[in-house]
Amino acid sequence: MRTLWLKMGAIFAVVYLFAVLSPATSVSFSYVLLTTLLIGLPFWAGDKMVLPHLQNAVASVLDGVYAFIVLWIAAMLAPLSTVTFWYLVLTSLAIAGFEYFFHPMVFNLRNYKKKGARL
């Protein structure tokens, strides 16, 4: 459960920093909160089910691609959103970078190494 809160906090911080504090985008706090939930909850499930069977780099790239797709769909559905392509790329790269360093902590907490997973 601690990893879920850490992951949600980090994703919220990344999306908040890139969206709300950037003058180029006009998104609300509720947009940031909703996208955090849409990105964070499947990541948590993926860390429990998919990560033990993949390498860290592959799982991090998949997390970044998923974040890009969710943010792109959310930007298309948000009224009056001025989110740019580069915002989506930078946010997805930041999330993938966080995931790359977050996965080893998940491995140590869950003791995946005994199950034959590779990091």
N, C-alpha and C positions, 0 to 999 in steps of 0.2 A: 504494500500500500504506500510505503514511503517513496518508492520509485515512481508511482503514478503521480503523486503530488509534485515531485521534483520535475518530472517530465512536463506536466501541465503548466507549472510555473515558468519553466524555460521557454516553452512554445508561446505562452502568453506574452512573455517579455520580448521575444523576437518579433512577433506580429505587432505588438504595441509600439515598439521602437520604430519599426519600419513604416507602420501605417498611420498612427495617430500623430506622431511627432514630425512626420514628413509633411512639408507644406504642399507637396505635389499631389497628395492623395486626400480625398475627402471622405473618410470612413468614420463611423461612429464607434463608441466603446462597445456597443452591443454586437457590432460586426466582428470586432476583435474577440470578444468572448465566445461568440458562436463558432468562429473558425478555429479557435483554440480547442473547443470541445470536439469539433468534427475531425481535427487533425490528431489530437492527443489520445482520445479513447481507442481508436483502432491501432495506434502505435503501441499502446500498452498491451493490447491483446496480441499484436504481432511479436512483441518482445517475449511474450510467454510461449507462443506456439511456433513462430517461424524462425526466430533468432537462433535457437539451439541447432537448427539444421543448416544454417547458412553461415558464411564468413562475415565478419564485421563490416568489411568494405562493401560487400554486396547488399547487406541489410541496410546500411546507411544510404547508399545510392537509391535503393527502393523507397526508403523513407522520404528522401528529398523529392523524388518523382511524385510520390503520393501527395506530399504537401503542395507541390506545384499545381497538381490537378485540382485539389480541393480549393486552393486559393483562387485559381482561375475560374472555377465554377461559381464560387462565392462572389467574385468580382463581377461576373456576368449577371448574377441575380440581384446584386445590390443596386438600388436606385441611385442615380446620380453619382456613381462611383467613378473616380478618375484614376484608378489603379493602373499603372503602366506595366508593360512586359518586364522591364528591368526590376521593378519592385518585386514581381513574382519570382524572378530568377534569384535576386539577392536574398529574399526571405527563405526560399527553398534551400539555397546553399548554406545559409546560416543554420537552418534546422538540421540539414544533413550533417554539417560539421559538429553540431551539438550531439547528435545521435552517435557519431563516430566515437566520441569520447565518453558518451554515456553507456554504451553497450558493455565495455569491460567492467563497469561497476555492476551492471545487471548480472554479468557472468559470475562475478565473485559472490554476490548476494545469493544467487539461486543455485550455486554450485553446479553449473552446467558442465564443467570440465569432466566430472565423473560420468556423465552421460555420453561422452564421445564427441561433443560439439567442438568446433574449431573456432578460434578467435584469431 
